[in-house]
């Protein structure tokens, strides 16, 4: 099993954003030194949940502060981009990172964020599909043309090409079986989130569609079967279970508030499938849904092993720095995780 990192880079309530950026770069450099496989960063807009709404800008800084860790958005919200401009950005980032880019794509889960950008959420899936077809063509063409419902280009020169051939691998993150099935049909690499039972449904749907397709479009030898099949979990490690939970509880509850912030701002009183049904507000709710793992190295390892066996994972997307966590607590957690937990996950 490989281990990656996930981050929203949400707004801290107690320190300047410039300080947060510096702390994150220090944390990611430590993760790079420890052998973490990849950093995946979210894209969200108009919310305290995400202070890197232009993931390409952030990842260009990360690329120059690291040497080995792979990196990419999880995900680029394709309905918010010109596919042609995004293709050029992807090419730049792949070269700036010396071929370490992984390209996650998605339609966007929040109707509020889409609405701020004048995108009708009801149309966002169709826009996404057109943009994805357009992006793939642009990354593999010297002279690019595309005719779709939302995007049309004719004979556009493409002097920029990715360093990786034919282009960086595509990833998809989903918490529903429709998206999971589509990702499998496309031969993408895949991660799920949410309660374990729901994640299992999504991973099973992805695996079935991938098998029917015949495998990954761009196989990766480091993942058994060629495709990454991953799960996102918030993970906090300390010397004791009690200390880990002491750190994790306020950080997680602030983070849950960030996840729910726009929904509450708009007065939504019920969750819907597009607003992530699984977002509880208390540490205990997240523990019950098995979405946060906090404890000693032994406790954390046992729970990861249990979920990995149940779900058939070959990739863990760990989220170790979130909410109100301080840099020293996050670095201590990372050291314990990479020193005492990660080596034992390699055999899974």
C-alpha positions as CSV (number, residue, x, y, z in Angstrom):
1,X,0.0,0.0,0.0
2,X,1.2,3.5,-0.9
3,X,0.4,6.5,1.2
4,X,-0.5,10.0,-0.1
5,X,-1.5,13.2,1.6
6,X,-4.7,15.2,1.1
7,X,-5.3,18.9,2.0
8,X,-8.0,21.5,1.7
9,X,-5.7,24.1,3.2
10,X,-8.5,25.7,5.2
11,X,-8.4,29.1,6.9
12,X,-6.9,29.0,10.3
13,X,-8.7,31.0,13.0
14,X,-5.5,32.0,14.8
15,X,-2.7,32.7,12.4
16,X,-2.0,34.7,9.2
17,X,-2.5,33.1,5.9
18,X,1.2,33.8,4.9
19,X,2.2,31.8,8.0
20,X,-0.1,29.0,7.0
21,X,1.5,28.8,3.6
22,X,5.0,28.7,5.1
23,X,3.9,26.0,7.6
24,X,2.3,23.8,4.9
25,X,5.5,24.0,2.7
26,X,7.5,22.9,5.7
27,X,5.1,20.1,6.4
28,X,5.1,18.9,2.8
29,X,8.9,19.0,2.6
30,X,9.0,16.8,5.7
31,X,6.4,14.4,4.0
32,X,8.6,14.4,0.9
33,X,11.7,13.4,3.0
34,X,9.7,10.7,4.7
35,X,8.7,9.0,1.4
36,X,5.0,10.0,1.1
37,X,3.9,9.1,-2.4
38,X,1.8,12.1,-3.5
39,X,0.2,15.4,-2.3
40,X,-3.4,15.9,-3.5
41,X,-4.9,19.3,-2.9
42,X,-8.6,20.3,-3.1
43,X,-10.1,23.2,-5.1
44,X,-13.0,25.1,-3.4
45,X,-14.1,28.7,-3.7
46,X,-15.7,31.4,-1.6
47,X,-15.3,29.5,1.7
48,X,-13.0,29.2,4.7
49,X,-12.6,25.6,3.6
50,X,-10.0,26.4,1.0
51,X,-7.3,29.0,0.9
52,X,-5.7,27.6,-2.4
53,X,-8.6,28.0,-4.8
54,X,-6.0,28.3,-7.6
55,X,-4.4,24.9,-7.1
56,X,-1.9,25.4,-9.9
57,X,-0.4,28.5,-8.2
58,X,0.0,26.6,-4.9
59,X,1.4,23.4,-6.6
60,X,4.0,25.5,-8.5
61,X,5.4,26.6,-5.1
62,X,5.2,23.0,-3.8
63,X,7.0,21.7,-6.8
64,X,10.0,23.9,-6.2
65,X,10.0,23.1,-2.4
66,X,10.1,19.3,-2.9
67,X,12.1,16.7,-4.8
68,X,10.3,13.4,-5.0
69,X,6.7,13.6,-3.8
70,X,4.2,13.6,-6.6
71,X,1.5,16.3,-6.6
72,X,-1.7,17.3,-8.1
73,X,-5.2,18.7,-7.6
74,X,-7.9,16.5,-6.2
75,X,-9.6,17.9,-8.2
76,X,-9.5,20.6,-10.8
77,X,-13.2,21.8,-11.1
78,X,-13.4,21.6,-14.9
79,X,-16.6,23.6,-15.3
80,X,-14.7,26.6,-14.0
81,X,-11.9,26.5,-16.5
82,X,-11.2,27.1,-20.2
83,X,-10.0,23.7,-21.1
84,X,-7.4,25.2,-23.4
85,X,-5.9,27.4,-20.7
86,X,-6.0,24.5,-18.2
87,X,-4.1,22.2,-20.7
88,X,-1.4,24.9,-20.9
89,X,-1.3,25.0,-17.0
90,X,-1.0,21.2,-16.8
91,X,1.9,21.3,-19.2
92,X,3.7,24.0,-17.2
93,X,3.2,22.2,-13.9
94,X,4.4,18.9,-15.3
95,X,7.7,20.5,-16.3
96,X,8.0,22.6,-13.2
97,X,7.7,19.4,-11.1
98,X,10.0,17.4,-13.4
99,X,7.2,15.0,-14.3
100,X,5.6,14.6,-10.9
101,X,2.1,15.9,-11.8
102,X,-1.1,13.8,-11.2
103,X,-4.3,15.4,-12.6
104,X,-7.4,14.9,-10.6
105,X,-10.6,16.2,-12.4
106,X,-14.2,16.7,-11.2
107,X,-17.4,18.6,-11.7
108,X,-17.6,20.3,-8.3
109,X,-19.7,19.1,-5.4
110,X,-21.1,22.4,-4.3
111,X,-24.0,24.1,-6.2
112,X,-23.2,27.3,-4.2
113,X,-19.6,27.5,-5.5
114,X,-20.8,26.7,-9.0
115,X,-23.4,29.4,-8.7
116,X,-21.0,32.1,-7.7
117,X,-19.2,31.4,-11.0
118,X,-22.4,31.5,-13.0
119,X,-22.4,27.8,-13.7
120,X,-25.7,26.0,-13.4
121,X,-25.1,23.1,-11.2
122,X,-27.7,21.1,-13.0
123,X,-25.6,21.4,-16.2
124,X,-22.2,20.9,-14.4
125,X,-21.9,17.2,-15.2
126,X,-22.5,17.8,-19.0
127,X,-20.0,20.7,-18.9
128,X,-17.5,18.6,-17.1
129,X,-17.7,15.7,-19.6
130,X,-17.2,18.1,-22.5
131,X,-14.3,19.8,-20.8
132,X,-12.7,16.5,-19.9
133,X,-12.8,15.3,-23.6
134,X,-11.5,18.7,-24.6
135,X,-8.6,18.6,-22.1
136,X,-7.5,15.1,-23.1
137,X,-7.4,16.1,-26.8
138,X,-5.5,19.3,-26.1
139,X,-2.8,17.5,-24.1
140,X,-2.1,15.1,-26.9
141,X,-2.3,17.3,-30.0
142,X,0.2,19.5,-31.8
143,X,-2.7,21.2,-33.5
144,X,-5.8,21.1,-31.4
145,X,-9.5,21.1,-32.5
146,X,-12.6,20.2,-30.6
147,X,-16.3,20.7,-31.2
148,X,-18.7,20.1,-28.3
149,X,-21.8,21.6,-26.8
150,X,-19.9,23.9,-24.5
151,X,-16.4,24.2,-25.9
152,X,-15.3,24.6,-29.5
153,X,-11.8,25.1,-30.8
154,X,-10.4,25.0,-34.3
155,X,-6.7,24.5,-35.3
156,X,-5.2,25.9,-32.1
157,X,-1.4,25.4,-32.0
158,X,-0.2,23.5,-28.9
159,X,3.6,24.3,-28.5
160,X,3.4,23.3,-24.8
161,X,3.3,19.5,-24.2
162,X,3.5,17.7,-20.9
163,X,6.8,16.2,-19.8
164,X,5.1,12.8,-19.1
165,X,3.9,11.0,-22.2
166,X,1.2,11.1,-23.4
167,X,0.2,13.2,-20.4
168,X,0.0,13.0,-16.6
169,X,-2.3,10.3,-15.3
170,X,-5.9,11.3,-14.6
171,X,-7.5,10.7,-11.1
172,X,-11.1,11.0,-9.9
173,X,-12.4,11.3,-6.4
174,X,-16.0,10.3,-5.7
175,X,-18.4,9.6,-2.9
176,X,-21.2,8.1,-5.1
177,X,-21.4,5.1,-7.4
178,X,-22.3,7.1,-10.5
179,X,-19.0,8.9,-10.4
180,X,-17.1,5.8,-9.3
181,X,-18.5,3.8,-12.2
182,X,-17.6,6.5,-14.7
183,X,-14.0,6.7,-13.4
184,X,-13.6,3.0,-13.8
185,X,-15.0,3.2,-17.4
186,X,-12.4,5.8,-18.1
187,X,-9.5,3.8,-16.6
188,X,-8.7,6.5,-14.1
189,X,-7.0,6.2,-10.7
190,X,-9.6,6.5,-8.0
191,X,-10.1,7.6,-4.4
192,X,-13.3,7.5,-2.3
193,X,-14.3,9.0,1.1
194,X,-17.2,8.9,3.5
195,X,-18.4,6.2,5.9
196,X,-16.8,2.8,5.3
197,X,-20.0,1.2,4.1
198,X,-20.6,4.0,1.5
199,X,-16.9,3.9,0.5
200,X,-17.1,0.2,-0.1
201,X,-20.1,0.7,-2.5
202,X,-18.1,3.3,-4.4
203,X,-14.9,1.2,-4.6
204,X,-16.8,-1.9,-5.6
205,X,-18.5,0.1,-8.4
206,X,-15.2,1.5,-9.6
207,X,-13.5,-1.9,-9.5
208,X,-16.3,-3.6,-11.5
209,X,-16.2,-0.9,-14.2
210,X,-12.4,-0.9,-14.4
211,X,-12.4,-4.7,-14.8
212,X,-15.0,-4.5,-17.5
213,X,-12.8,-1.9,-19.3
214,X,-9.8,-4.1,-19.0
215,X,-7.6,-2.0,-16.7
216,X,-6.1,1.4,-16.2
217,X,-5.6,3.8,-19.1
218,X,-2.2,4.7,-17.7
219,X,-1.2,1.8,-15.4
220,X,1.1,2.5,-12.5
221,X,3.4,-0.4,-11.6
222,X,3.6,0.8,-8.0
223,X,-0.1,-0.1,-7.5
224,X,-1.1,-3.8,-7.6
225,X,-3.4,-4.2,-10.6
226,X,-2.1,-1.0,-12.2
227,X,-4.7,1.3,-10.8
228,X,-4.7,3.2,-7.5
229,X,-7.8,2.4,-5.4
230,X,-7.7,4.7,-2.5
231,X,-9.6,6.0,0.6
232,X,-9.4,9.3,2.3
233,X,-9.1,9.3,6.1
234,X,-8.3,12.1,8.6
235,X,-5.4,10.6,10.7
236,X,-3.8,11.9,13.9
237,X,-1.1,10.0,15.6
238,X,0.4,10.7,19.1
239,X,2.1,8.6,21.7
240,X,-1.2,7.6,23.3
241,X,-4.8,7.3,22.2
242,X,-5.8,10.0,24.7
243,X,-3.3,12.5,23.5
244,X,-4.2,11.9,19.8
245,X,-7.9,12.4,20.5
246,X,-7.1,15.6,22.5
247,X,-5.5,17.1,19.4
248,X,-7.9,15.6,16.9
249,X,-11.2,16.6,18.5
250,X,-11.1,20.4,18.3
251,X,-9.2,20.3,14.9
252,X,-11.8,17.9,13.4
253,X,-14.8,19.8,14.7
254,X,-13.5,23.1,13.3
255,X,-12.8,21.3,10.0
256,X,-16.3,19.9,10.0
257,X,-17.6,23.4,10.4
258,X,-15.5,24.5,7.4
259,X,-17.0,21.7,5.3
260,X,-20.5,22.7,6.3
261,X,-19.9,26.5,6.2
262,X,-21.4,27.4,2.8
263,X,-24.3,25.0,3.3
264,X,-25.2,26.8,6.6
265,X,-24.6,30.2,5.1
266,X,-27.3,29.4,2.5
267,X,-29.7,28.1,5.1
268,X,-29.7,24.5,3.9
269,X,-31.3,22.4,6.6
270,X,-30.8,19.0,5.0
271,X,-28.0,17.2,3.3
272,X,-28.4,16.0,-0.3
273,X,-26.3,13.5,-2.2
274,X,-24.5,16.4,-3.9
275,X,-23.7,18.1,-0.6
276,X,-22.1,15.0,0.9
277,X,-24.5,13.1,3.2
278,X,-21.7,11.9,5.4
279,X,-20.6,15.3,6.9
280,X,-21.3,15.1,10.6
281,X,-20.3,17.9,13.0
282,X,-18.8,16.2,16.0
283,X,-15.7,14.2,16.5
284,X,-17.8,11.3,17.8
285,X,-20.0,11.3,14.7
286,X,-16.9,11.1,12.5
287,X,-15.5,8.3,14.6
288,X,-18.7,6.4,14.4
289,X,-18.6,6.7,10.6
290,X,-14.9,5.6,10.7
291,X,-13.7,8.7,8.8
292,X,-11.2,9.9,11.4
293,X,-8.5,7.7,12.9
294,X,-6.8,9.1,16.0
295,X,-4.6,7.2,18.4
296,X,-1.3,5.7,19.1
297,X,0.7,4.1,16.3
298,X,-0.7,0.7,17.2
299,X,-4.3,1.9,17.3
300,X,-4.0,3.8,14.0
301,X,-2.2,0.8,12.3
302,X,-4.9,-1.7,13.4
303,X,-7.8,0.5,12.2
304,X,-6.1,1.2,8.8
305,X,-5.4,-2.5,8.3
306,X,-9.0,-3.4,9.1
307,X,-10.5,-0.9,6.6
308,X,-7.9,-1.8,4.0
309,X,-8.8,-5.5,4.2
310,X,-12.5,-4.8,4.1
311,X,-12.3,-2.4,1.1
312,X,-9.4,-3.9,-0.9
313,X,-7.3,-0.8,-0.9
314,X,-3.9,-0.3,-2.4
315,X,-3.7,3.5,-1.6
316,X,-4.3,5.4,1.6
317,X,-5.0,9.1,1.2
318,X,-4.1,10.4,4.7
319,X,-5.3,13.8,5.8
320,X,-3.0,14.7,8.8
321,X,-3.0,18.5,9.0
322,X,-6.4,20.2,9.2
323,X,-8.6,22.5,11.2
324,X,-6.9,24.1,14.3
325,X,-3.9,21.8,14.4
326,X,-0.6,23.4,15.0
327,X,2.5,22.7,12.9
328,X,4.4,21.0,15.8
329,X,1.4,18.7,16.5
330,X,1.1,17.9,12.7
331,X,4.8,17.3,12.4
332,X,4.9,15.0,15.4
333,X,1.9,13.1,14.0
334,X,3.7,12.8,10.6
335,X,6.9,11.5,12.2
336,X,5.0,8.8,14.2
337,X,2.9,7.9,11.2
338,X,5.8,7.6,8.7
339,X,8.2,6.0,11.2
340,X,5.9,3.5,13.0
341,X,2.8,3.0,10.8
342,X,3.7,3.5,7.2
343,X,6.5,0.9,7.0
344,X,4.0,-1.8,8.1
345,X,1.4,-0.7,5.5
346,X,3.8,-1.3,2.7
347,X,3.2,-5.0,2.9
348,X,-0.6,-4.7,2.6
